Amino acid sequence: MKSHRKELWFNTKTRRELINITKDVEEAVAASGIKEGFVLVNAMHISASVFINDDESGLHHDFEAWLERLAPEKPYDQYRHNTYEDNADAHLKRTIMGREVVVAITDGKPDFGPWEQIFYGEFDGKRRKRVLIKIIGE
């Protein structure tokens, strides 16, 4: 069995942002030379997420509105965590959206369903963060 590792780095200009990283994952899979296996893609920070969904702007707006209703950023003092930071909402949003995705690799490519894309979800941005891509297989 072979393995391949790659990191993606982000420093968003806004506190919250959704970034389509599908092409980055596809390029990493191609570079690995692995034809059959799995690719794990996970956020390496507890206030960011990796998830699979459709790349449609209305849906992205709906995610933002839904997450803000479930875990509103403000007022900051509604959260016990916010004693020296103001990012409790980001931790909760990450928990809702998930830490990682695993995708099968078939014939050297990620095996997606219709419309599936991989996203990095940043919920406490404006600082450098990373995503790990780990590929294993034959």
DSSP file (Angstrom, degrees, kcal/mol; ACC not computed):
  #  RESIDUE AA STRUCTURE BP1 BP2  ACC     N-H-->O    O-->H-N    N-H-->O    O-->H-N    TCO  KAPPA ALPHA  PHI   PSI    X-CA   Y-CA   Z-CA
    1    1 A M              0   0    0      0, 0.0     2,-0.3     0, 0.0   137,-0.2   0.000 360.0 360.0 360.0 140.5    0.0    0.0    0.0
    2    2 A K  E     -A  137   0A   0    135,-3.6   135,-2.1     2,-0.0     2,-0.3  -0.717 360.0-162.2-107.3 160.6    1.2    3.5   -0.8
    3    3 A S  E     -A  136   0A   0     -2,-0.3     2,-0.3   133,-0.2   133,-0.2  -0.981   5.0-169.6-140.7 157.2    0.4    6.8    0.9
    4    4 A H  E     -A  135   0A   0    131,-2.2   131,-3.0    -2,-0.3     2,-0.4  -0.995   6.0-161.6-145.8 140.3    0.7   10.5   -0.1
    5    5 A R  E     +A  134   0A   0     -2,-0.3     2,-0.3   129,-0.2   129,-0.2  -0.979  12.6 168.0-130.0 137.6    0.3   13.6    2.0
    6    6 A K  E     -A  133   0A   0    127,-2.4   127,-3.1    -2,-0.4     2,-0.4  -0.994  18.3-148.5-144.3 146.9   -0.3   17.2    1.1
    7    7 A E  E     -A  132   0A   0     -2,-0.3     2,-0.4   125,-0.2   125,-0.2  -0.934   3.4-157.3-115.2 141.6   -1.3   20.3    3.0
    8    8 A L  E     -A  131   0A   0    123,-2.5   123,-2.5    -2,-0.4     2,-0.4  -0.942  13.4-153.2-110.5 139.0   -3.4   23.2    1.8
    9    9 A W  E     -A  130   0A   0     -2,-0.4     2,-0.3   121,-0.2   121,-0.2  -0.922  12.1-175.5-117.2 140.3   -2.9   26.6    3.6
   10   10 A F  E     +A  129   0A   0    119,-3.3   119,-2.9    -2,-0.4     2,-0.2  -0.971  19.8 177.1-133.3 146.7   -5.5   29.3    3.9
   11   11 A N        -     0   0    0     -2,-0.3   117,-0.2   117,-0.2   114,-0.1  -0.686  27.5-157.2-144.6  87.4   -5.6   32.9    5.3
   12   12 A T        -     0   0    0    115,-0.5   114,-0.6    -2,-0.2     5,-0.0  -0.258  18.6-138.9 -71.5 153.5   -9.1   34.2    4.5
   13   13 A K  S    S+     0   0    0    112,-0.1     2,-0.3   113,-0.1    -1,-0.1   0.631  87.1  49.6 -83.4 -15.9   -9.8   37.9    4.3
   14   14 A T  S    S-     0   0    0      1,-0.1   112,-0.5   108,-0.0   111,-0.1  -0.797  87.7-114.9-121.8 164.4  -13.1   37.5    6.1
   15   15 A R  S    S+     0   0    0     -2,-0.3   110,-2.4   110,-0.2     2,-0.4   0.901 103.2  31.2 -64.1 -41.9  -14.2   35.7    9.3
   16   16 A R  S    S+     0   0    0    108,-0.2     2,-0.3   107,-0.1   107,-0.2  -0.960  71.1 151.2-124.1 136.8  -16.4   33.2    7.5
   17   17 A E  E     -E  122   0B   0    105,-2.0   105,-3.3    -2,-0.4     2,-0.5  -0.971  33.1-142.4-160.3 144.8  -15.8   31.8    4.0
   18   18 A L  E     -E  121   0B   0     -2,-0.3     2,-0.5   103,-0.2   103,-0.2  -0.963  22.6-170.2-109.9 127.5  -16.6   28.7    2.0
   19   19 A I  E     -E  120   0B   0    101,-2.7   101,-3.0    -2,-0.5     2,-0.6  -0.974  21.3-132.7-123.7 124.6  -13.8   27.7   -0.4
   20   20 A N  E     +E  119   0B   0     -2,-0.5    99,-0.2    99,-0.2     3,-0.1  -0.650  29.2 170.9 -75.3 117.4  -14.2   24.9   -3.1
   21   21 A I     >  +     0   0    0     97,-2.5     4,-2.1    -2,-0.6     5,-0.2   0.162  41.0 112.7-112.9  16.2  -11.1   22.7   -2.8
   22   22 A T  H  > S+     0   0    0     96,-0.7     4,-2.7     1,-0.2     5,-0.2   0.917  77.8  49.5 -57.1 -47.4  -12.2   20.0   -5.1
   23   23 A K  H  > S+     0   0    0      1,-0.2     4,-2.6     2,-0.2    -1,-0.2   0.885 109.1  53.1 -61.6 -38.8   -9.6   20.7   -7.8
   24   24 A D  H  > S+     0   0    0      2,-0.2     4,-2.0     1,-0.2    -1,-0.2   0.911 111.4  46.0 -61.7 -42.1   -6.8   20.8   -5.1
   25   25 A V  H  X S+     0   0    0     -4,-2.1     4,-2.4     2,-0.2    -2,-0.2   0.917 111.8  50.9 -67.6 -43.5   -7.9   17.3   -3.9
   26   26 A E  H  X S+     0   0    0     -4,-2.7     4,-2.4     1,-0.2    -2,-0.2   0.903 110.7  49.6 -60.6 -41.4   -8.1   16.0   -7.5
   27   27 A E  H  X S+     0   0    0     -4,-2.6     4,-2.5     2,-0.2    -1,-0.2   0.890 110.3  50.3 -64.8 -39.5   -4.6   17.3   -8.2
   28   28 A A  H  X S+     0   0    0     -4,-2.0     4,-1.5     2,-0.2    -2,-0.2   0.904 110.3  49.7 -65.4 -40.9   -3.3   15.6   -5.0
   29   29 A V  H  X>S+     0   0    0     -4,-2.4     4,-0.9     2,-0.2     5,-0.6   0.934 112.0  48.0 -62.6 -45.8   -4.9   12.3   -6.0
   30   30 A A  H ><5S+     0   0    0     -4,-2.4     3,-0.8     1,-0.2    -2,-0.2   0.915 111.1  50.8 -60.8 -43.2   -3.3   12.5   -9.5
   31   31 A A  H 3<5S+     0   0    0     -4,-2.5    -1,-0.2     1,-0.2    -2,-0.2   0.782 102.6  62.0 -66.0 -26.6    0.1   13.4   -8.0
   32   32 A S  H 3<5S-     0   0    0     -4,-1.5    -1,-0.2    -3,-0.3    -2,-0.2   0.787  94.4-140.6 -71.0 -27.2   -0.1   10.4   -5.6
   33   33 A G  T <<5 +     0   0    0     -4,-0.9     2,-0.4    -3,-0.8    -3,-0.1   0.487  51.9 143.9  76.8   2.5   -0.2    7.9   -8.4
   34   34 A I      < -     0   0    0     -5,-0.6    -1,-0.3     1,-0.2     3,-0.1  -0.621  27.3-179.7 -79.7 128.7   -2.8    5.9   -6.4
   35   35 A K  S    S+     0   0    0     -2,-0.4    73,-2.5     1,-0.3     2,-0.4   0.764  70.2  26.9 -99.0 -31.6   -5.4    4.3   -8.6
   36   36 A E  S    S+     0   0    0     70,-0.2   102,-2.7    71,-0.2    -1,-0.3  -0.991  94.5  64.0-136.7 124.6   -7.6    2.5   -6.0
   37   37 A G  E    S-CB 105 137A   0     68,-1.7    68,-2.9    -2,-0.4     2,-0.3  -0.945  73.5 -61.3 166.4-143.2   -8.0    3.7   -2.4
   38   38 A F  E     -CB 104 136A   0     98,-2.7    98,-2.5    -2,-0.3     2,-0.5  -0.983  23.3-149.2-141.8 150.0   -9.2    6.5   -0.3
   39   39 A V  E     -CB 103 135A   0     64,-2.5    64,-2.5    -2,-0.3     2,-0.5  -0.991  11.5-160.4-120.6 127.4   -8.5   10.2    0.2
   40   40 A L  E     -CB 102 134A   0     94,-3.2    94,-2.8    -2,-0.5     2,-0.5  -0.901   7.5-174.0-102.4 131.6   -9.1   11.8    3.6
   41   41 A V  E     +CB 101 133A   0     60,-2.6    60,-2.1    -2,-0.5     2,-0.4  -0.976  14.4 166.7-127.8 116.3   -9.4   15.6    3.7
   42   42 A N  E     -CB 100 132A   0     90,-2.3    90,-2.8    -2,-0.5     2,-0.3  -0.985  37.7-118.8-139.1 146.2   -9.6   17.2    7.1
   43   43 A A  E     - B   0 131A   0     56,-2.2    88,-0.2    -2,-0.4     7,-0.1  -0.581  17.9-153.7 -73.6 134.7   -9.4   20.7    8.6
   44   44 A M  S    S+     0   0    0     86,-2.3     2,-0.3    -2,-0.3    87,-0.1   0.093  72.1  72.3 -99.8  22.1   -6.5   20.9   11.1
   45   45 A H  S >  S-     0   0    0     85,-0.1     3,-1.2     3,-0.1    -2,-0.1  -0.989  77.7-131.7-138.0 145.5   -8.2   23.6   13.2
   46   46 A I  T 3  S+     0   0    0     -2,-0.3    48,-0.2     1,-0.3    49,-0.2   0.365 105.1  53.1 -83.7   6.6  -11.1   23.4   15.5
   47   47 A S  T 3  S+     0   0    0     47,-0.1    76,-1.6    46,-0.1    77,-0.4   0.046 102.5  66.9-124.2  24.5  -12.8   26.5   14.1
   48   48 A A  E <   -F  122   0B   0     -3,-1.2     2,-0.3    74,-0.2    74,-0.2  -0.930  63.0-156.2-139.7 163.3  -12.8   25.3   10.4
   49   49 A S  E     -F  121   0B   0     72,-2.6    72,-3.0    -2,-0.3     2,-0.4  -0.914  13.8-150.2-138.9 159.0  -14.5   22.4    8.6
   50   50 A V  E     +F  120   0B   0     48,-1.0     2,-0.3    -2,-0.3    70,-0.2  -0.996  34.2 153.7-128.4 131.2  -14.3   20.2    5.5
   51   51 A F  E     -F  119   0B   0     68,-1.9    68,-3.0    -2,-0.4     2,-0.4  -0.952  37.8-119.0-150.8 166.5  -17.5   19.0    4.0
   52   52 A I  E     +F  118   0B   0     -2,-0.3     2,-0.3    66,-0.2    66,-0.2  -0.939  49.3 117.8-114.3 133.1  -19.1   17.8    0.7
   53   53 A N  E     -F  117   0B   0     64,-2.0    64,-1.6    -2,-0.4     2,-0.2  -0.938  62.2 -55.6-167.6-170.2  -22.0   19.5   -1.0
   54   54 A D        -     0   0    0     -2,-0.3     2,-1.3    62,-0.2    62,-0.1  -0.535  41.1-128.2 -81.5 145.1  -23.1   21.3   -4.1
   55   55 A D        +     0   0    0     60,-0.4     2,-0.4    -2,-0.2    -1,-0.1  -0.673  59.9 134.5 -93.6  80.2  -21.3   24.4   -5.3
   56   56 A E     >  -     0   0    0     -2,-1.3     4,-2.1     1,-0.1     3,-0.5  -0.995  54.7-140.3-135.0 126.2  -24.3   26.7   -5.7
   57   57 A S  H  > S+     0   0    0     -2,-0.4     4,-2.2     1,-0.3     5,-0.2   0.826 101.9  54.1 -60.5 -36.9  -24.3   30.3   -4.4
   58   58 A G  H  > S+     0   0    0      1,-0.2     4,-2.2     2,-0.2    -1,-0.3   0.906 109.8  48.4 -63.2 -40.3  -27.9   30.1   -3.1
   59   59 A L  H  > S+     0   0    0     -3,-0.5     4,-2.6     2,-0.2    -2,-0.2   0.888 108.8  53.5 -65.8 -39.6  -27.0   27.0   -1.0
   60   60 A H  H  X S+     0   0    0     -4,-2.1     4,-2.2     2,-0.2    -2,-0.2   0.915 109.3  48.7 -62.2 -42.1  -23.9   28.7    0.3
   61   61 A H  H  X S+     0   0    0     -4,-2.2     4,-2.5     1,-0.2    -1,-0.2   0.911 110.3  51.9 -61.3 -42.6  -26.0   31.7    1.4
   62   62 A D  H  X S+     0   0    0     -4,-2.2     4,-2.8     2,-0.2     5,-0.2   0.889 107.3  52.2 -63.1 -40.2  -28.4   29.2    3.1
   63   63 A F  H  X S+     0   0    0     -4,-2.6     4,-3.1     2,-0.2     5,-0.3   0.948 110.7  48.2 -58.3 -48.5  -25.6   27.5    5.0
   64   64 A E  H  X S+     0   0    0     -4,-2.2     4,-2.1     1,-0.2    -2,-0.2   0.931 114.7  44.4 -59.0 -47.7  -24.4   30.9    6.3
   65   65 A A  H  X S+     0   0    0     -4,-2.5     4,-1.7     2,-0.2    -1,-0.2   0.912 115.7  47.5 -64.8 -42.8  -27.9   31.9    7.4
   66   66 A W  H  X S+     0   0    0     -4,-2.8     4,-2.2     2,-0.2    -2,-0.2   0.927 113.2  47.1 -65.1 -46.9  -28.7   28.5    8.9
   67   67 A L  H  X S+     0   0    0     -4,-3.1     4,-3.0    -5,-0.2    -1,-0.2   0.882 110.5  53.0 -63.7 -37.4  -25.4   28.3   10.8
   68   68 A E  H  < S+     0   0    0     -4,-2.1    -1,-0.2    -5,-0.3    -2,-0.2   0.850 109.2  49.2 -68.7 -32.8  -25.8   31.9   12.1
   69   69 A R  H  < S+     0   0    0     -4,-1.7    -2,-0.2    -5,-0.2    -1,-0.2   0.900 116.1  43.1 -68.8 -39.8  -29.2   31.0   13.4
   70   70 A L  H  < S+     0   0    0     -4,-2.2    -2,-0.2     1,-0.3    -3,-0.2   0.887 136.2  11.6 -73.5 -39.8  -27.9   27.9   15.2
   71   71 A A  S  < S-     0   0    0     -4,-3.0    -1,-0.3    -5,-0.2    -2,-0.2  -0.652  81.8-160.1-140.8  78.2  -24.7   29.5   16.6
   72   72 A P        -     0   0    0      0, 0.0    17,-0.1     0, 0.0    -4,-0.1  -0.307  16.8-138.1 -65.1 141.6  -24.8   33.3   16.2
   73   73 A E  S    S+     0   0    0     16,-0.1    16,-0.2    15,-0.1    15,-0.1   0.926  70.6  87.3 -62.7 -45.0  -21.5   35.1   16.4
   74   74 A K        +     0   0    0      1,-0.1     2,-0.1     2,-0.1    -1,-0.1  -0.840  62.8  42.3-119.7 153.8  -22.9   37.9   18.5
   75   75 A P    >   -     0   0    0      0, 0.0     3,-1.7     0, 0.0     4,-0.2   0.448  69.6-159.4 -74.9 141.9  -23.4   38.8   21.3
   76   76 A Y  G >  S+     0   0    0      1,-0.3     3,-1.5     2,-0.1     6,-0.3   0.814  84.5  66.0 -60.0 -32.5  -20.1   37.4   22.3
   77   77 A D  G 3  S+     0   0    0      1,-0.3    -1,-0.3     4,-0.1    -3,-0.1   0.453  78.6  82.1 -76.4   2.7  -21.0   37.2   25.9
   78   78 A Q  G <  S+     0   0    0     -3,-1.7     2,-0.4     2,-0.0    -1,-0.3   0.639  86.7  67.5 -75.8 -12.6  -23.6   34.6   25.3
   79   79 A Y    X   -     0   0    0     -3,-1.5     3,-0.6    -4,-0.2     9,-0.1  -0.902  69.5-149.9-113.9 134.9  -20.8   32.0   25.3
   80   80 A R  T 3  S+     0   0    0     -2,-0.4     3,-0.2     1,-0.2    -1,-0.1   0.826  98.1  64.7 -66.1 -31.9  -18.7   30.9   28.3
   81   81 A H  T >  S+     0   0    0      1,-0.2     2,-2.3     2,-0.1     3,-0.7   0.816  83.1  80.4 -60.2 -30.5  -15.8   30.1   25.9
   82   82 A N  T <   +     0   0    0     -3,-0.6    -1,-0.2    -6,-0.3    -3,-0.1  -0.252  52.7 113.8 -80.7  53.8  -15.6   33.8   25.0
   83   83 A T  T 3  S-     0   0    0     -2,-2.3    -1,-0.2    -3,-0.2    -2,-0.1   0.806 101.9  -0.1 -89.5 -33.4  -13.6   34.9   28.1
   84   84 A Y  S <  S+     0   0    0     -3,-0.7     2,-0.3     1,-0.1    -2,-0.1   0.405 135.0  46.9-131.0  -5.1  -10.5   35.8   26.1
   85   85 A E        -     0   0    0     -4,-0.5     3,-0.1    -9,-0.1    -1,-0.1  -0.822  63.5-144.9-127.3 170.1  -11.5   34.9   22.6
   86   86 A D  S    S+     0   0    0     -2,-0.3     3,-0.2     1,-0.1    -4,-0.1  -0.105  74.1  92.8-124.9  36.3  -14.6   35.7   20.5
   87   87 A N    >>  +     0   0    0      1,-0.1     4,-1.5    -6,-0.1     3,-0.5   0.135  35.1 116.0-121.9  22.1  -14.9   32.5   18.5
   88   88 A A  H 3> S+     0   0    0      1,-0.2     4,-1.9     2,-0.2     3,-0.2   0.902  80.1  56.8 -56.3 -40.1  -17.2   30.1   20.4
   89   89 A D  H 3> S+     0   0    0    -16,-0.2     4,-2.6     1,-0.2    -1,-0.2   0.872 102.4  55.3 -59.3 -36.4  -19.6   30.3   17.5
   90   90 A A  H <> S+     0   0    0     -3,-0.5     4,-2.2     2,-0.2    -1,-0.2   0.880 105.8  51.3 -65.4 -38.7  -16.9   29.1   15.1
   91   91 A H  H  X S+     0   0    0     -4,-1.5     4,-1.8     2,-0.2    -1,-0.2   0.911 112.6  46.1 -62.9 -42.5  -16.3   26.0   17.3
   92   92 A L  H  X S+     0   0    0     -4,-1.9     4,-2.0     2,-0.2    -2,-0.2   0.905 111.1  51.5 -67.7 -41.9  -20.0   25.2   17.2
   93   93 A K  H  X S+     0   0    0     -4,-2.6     4,-2.4     1,-0.2     5,-0.2   0.890 108.6  52.2 -62.4 -39.5  -20.3   25.8   13.5
   94   94 A R  H  X S+     0   0    0     -4,-2.2     4,-2.3     1,-0.2    -1,-0.2   0.909 107.2  52.3 -62.3 -42.2  -17.4   23.4   12.9
   95   95 A T  H  < S+     0   0    0     -4,-1.8    -1,-0.2     1,-0.2    -2,-0.2   0.898 111.6  46.9 -61.9 -39.8  -19.0   20.7   14.9
   96   96 A I  H  < S+     0   0    0     -4,-2.0    -2,-0.2     1,-0.2    -1,-0.2   0.915 117.9  40.4 -66.7 -44.1  -22.2   21.1   12.9
   97   97 A M  H  < S-     0   0    0     -4,-2.4    -2,-0.2     1,-0.2    -1,-0.2   0.672 112.6-121.2 -85.6 -17.7  -20.4   21.0    9.5
   98   98 A G     <  -     0   0    0     -4,-2.3   -48,-1.0    -5,-0.2    -1,-0.2   0.004   3.9-105.3  98.4 158.2  -17.9   18.3   10.4
   99   99 A R  S    S-     0   0    0    -50,-0.2   -56,-2.2     1,-0.2     2,-0.3   0.837  85.6  -3.3 -89.1 -39.7  -14.2   17.9   10.5
  100  100 A E  E     -C   42   0A   0    -58,-0.2     2,-0.3   -51,-0.1   -58,-0.2  -0.913  49.6-138.7-151.0 169.7  -13.4   15.8    7.5
  101  101 A V  E     -C   41   0A   0    -60,-2.1   -60,-2.6    -2,-0.3     2,-0.4  -0.969  10.1-154.1-131.7 152.2  -14.5   13.8    4.5
  102  102 A V  E     -C   40   0A   0     -2,-0.3     2,-0.4   -62,-0.2   -62,-0.2  -0.998  15.1-173.4-124.6 129.2  -13.3   10.5    3.0
  103  103 A V  E     -C   39   0A   0    -64,-2.5   -64,-2.5    -2,-0.4     9,-0.1  -0.979  24.0-119.5-126.5 135.5  -13.8    9.8   -0.7
  104  104 A A  E     -C   38   0A   0     -2,-0.4     7,-3.1     7,-0.4     2,-0.5  -0.390  21.3-139.8 -66.3 147.3  -13.1    6.6   -2.5
  105  105 A I  E     +CD  37 110A   0    -68,-2.9   -68,-1.7     5,-0.2     2,-0.4  -0.966  24.3 176.9-110.2 124.4  -10.5    6.7   -5.3
  106  106 A T  E >   - D   0 109A   0      3,-2.6     3,-1.4    -2,-0.5   -70,-0.2  -0.997  68.9  -8.2-130.4 128.2  -11.5    4.7   -8.4
  107  107 A D  T 3  S-     0   0    0     -2,-0.4   -71,-0.2   -72,-0.4    -1,-0.1   0.848 130.6 -54.7  53.8  36.8   -9.3    4.6  -11.6
  108  108 A G  T 3  S+     0   0    0    -73,-2.5    -1,-0.3     1,-0.2   -75,-0.1   0.594 120.0  93.2  80.0  11.7   -7.1    7.3  -10.1
  109  109 A K  E <  S-D  106   0A   0     -3,-1.4    -3,-2.6   -74,-0.4    -1,-0.2  -0.976  85.1 -95.3-135.9 148.6   -9.8    9.9   -9.5
  110  110 A P  E     -D  105   0A   0      0, 0.0     2,-1.2     0, 0.0    -5,-0.2  -0.419  39.9-129.8 -58.8 136.7  -12.0   10.8   -6.5
  111  111 A D        +     0   0    0     -7,-3.1    -7,-0.4    -2,-0.1     2,-0.2  -0.688  39.2 174.8 -97.4  83.6  -15.3    8.9   -6.9
  112  112 A F        -     0   0    0     -2,-1.2     3,-0.1    -9,-0.1    -9,-0.0  -0.533  27.3-128.8 -90.3 152.9  -17.9   11.6   -6.5
  113  113 A G    >   -     0   0    0     -2,-0.2     3,-1.7     1,-0.2    -1,-0.1  -0.390  57.8 -57.2 -83.0 173.9  -21.7   11.5   -6.9
  114  114 A P  T 3  S+     0   0    0      0, 0.0    -1,-0.2     0, 0.0     3,-0.1  -0.299 123.6   0.0 -56.3 133.3  -23.5   14.0   -9.1
  115  115 A W  T 3  S+     0   0    0      1,-0.2   -60,-0.4    -3,-0.1     2,-0.2   0.340  91.5 146.5  72.7  -4.5  -22.8   17.6   -8.0
  116  116 A E    <   +     0   0    0     -3,-1.7     2,-0.3   -62,-0.1    -1,-0.2  -0.448  16.9 166.8 -70.4 133.4  -20.6   16.6   -5.1
  117  117 A Q  E     - F   0  53B   0    -64,-1.6   -64,-2.0    -2,-0.2     2,-0.5  -0.955  33.2-120.1-138.5 154.8  -17.7   19.1   -4.4
  118  118 A I  E     - F   0  52B   0     -2,-0.3   -97,-2.5   -66,-0.2   -96,-0.7  -0.855  31.5-168.1-102.4 133.9  -15.4   19.4   -1.4
  119  119 A F  E     -EF  20  51B   0    -68,-3.0   -68,-1.9    -2,-0.5     2,-0.6  -0.930  22.2-143.7-123.8 143.9  -15.4   22.6    0.6
  120  120 A Y  E     -EF  19  50B   0   -101,-3.0  -101,-2.7    -2,-0.4     2,-0.6  -0.937  23.0-157.3 -96.7 123.0  -13.2   24.2    3.2
  121  121 A G  E     -EF  18  49B   0    -72,-3.0   -72,-2.6    -2,-0.6     2,-0.5  -0.911   4.8-164.4-106.4 114.2  -15.4   26.1    5.6
  122  122 A E  E     +EF  17  48B   0   -105,-3.3  -105,-2.0    -2,-0.6   -74,-0.2  -0.852  17.7 166.9 -98.9 127.8  -13.7   28.8    7.6
  123  123 A F  S    S+     0   0    0    -76,-1.6   -75,-0.2    -2,-0.5  -107,-0.1   0.440  78.8  30.2-119.6  -4.9  -15.6   30.1   10.6
  124  124 A D  S    S+     0   0    0    -77,-0.4  -108,-0.2   -34,-0.1  -109,-0.1  -0.420  88.7 159.4-150.0  65.2  -12.9   32.2   12.4
  125  125 A G        +     0   0    0   -110,-2.4  -110,-0.2    -3,-0.2  -112,-0.1   0.317  32.2  91.1 -81.0-157.2  -10.7   33.4    9.6
  126  126 A K  S    S+     0   0    0   -114,-0.6     2,-0.3  -112,-0.5    -1,-0.1   0.722  84.9  78.7  71.0  26.9   -8.2   36.2    9.0
  127  127 A R  S    S-     0   0    0   -117,-0.1  -115,-0.5    -3,-0.0     2,-0.2  -0.977  92.2 -83.1-155.3 159.5   -5.3   33.9   10.1
  128  128 A R        +     0   0    0     -2,-0.3     2,-0.3  -117,-0.2  -117,-0.2  -0.435  53.2 161.8 -72.1 127.1   -3.3   31.1    8.6
  129  129 A K  E     -A   10   0A   0   -119,-2.9  -119,-3.3    -2,-0.2     2,-0.3  -0.938  20.7-141.5-140.7 162.6   -4.9   27.6    8.8
  130  130 A R  E     -A    9   0A   0     -2,-0.3   -86,-2.3  -121,-0.2     2,-0.4  -0.882   6.9-150.8-132.0 160.2   -4.4   24.3    7.0
  131  131 A V  E     -AB   8  43A   0   -123,-2.5  -123,-2.5    -2,-0.3     2,-0.5  -0.981  20.1-139.7-123.0 137.1   -6.1   21.3    5.6
  132  132 A L  E     -AB   7  42A   0    -90,-2.8   -90,-2.3    -2,-0.4     2,-0.5  -0.844  10.6-165.8 -98.7 132.7   -4.6   17.9    5.4
  133  133 A I  E     -AB   6  41A   0   -127,-3.1  -127,-2.4    -2,-0.5     2,-0.5  -0.984  11.2-179.5-114.0 118.8   -5.0   15.7    2.4
  134  134 A K  E     -AB   5  40A   0    -94,-2.8   -94,-3.2    -2,-0.5     2,-0.4  -0.982   4.4-170.2-123.5 123.4   -4.0   12.1    3.1
  135  135 A I  E     +AB   4  39A   0   -131,-3.0  -131,-2.2    -2,-0.5     2,-0.4  -0.941   6.8 175.9-117.8 130.6   -4.2    9.5    0.3
  136  136 A I  E     +AB   3  38A   0    -98,-2.5   -98,-2.7    -2,-0.4     2,-0.3  -0.983  29.0  75.5-132.9 147.0   -3.8    5.7    0.8
  137  137 A G  E      AB   2  37A   0   -135,-2.1  -135,-3.6    -2,-0.4  -100,-0.2  -0.990 360.0 360.0 155.2-160.0   -4.2    2.8   -1.6
  138  138 A E              0   0    0   -102,-2.7  -101,-0.2    -2,-0.3    -1,-0.1   0.332 360.0 360.0-116.2 360.0   -2.6    1.0   -4.5
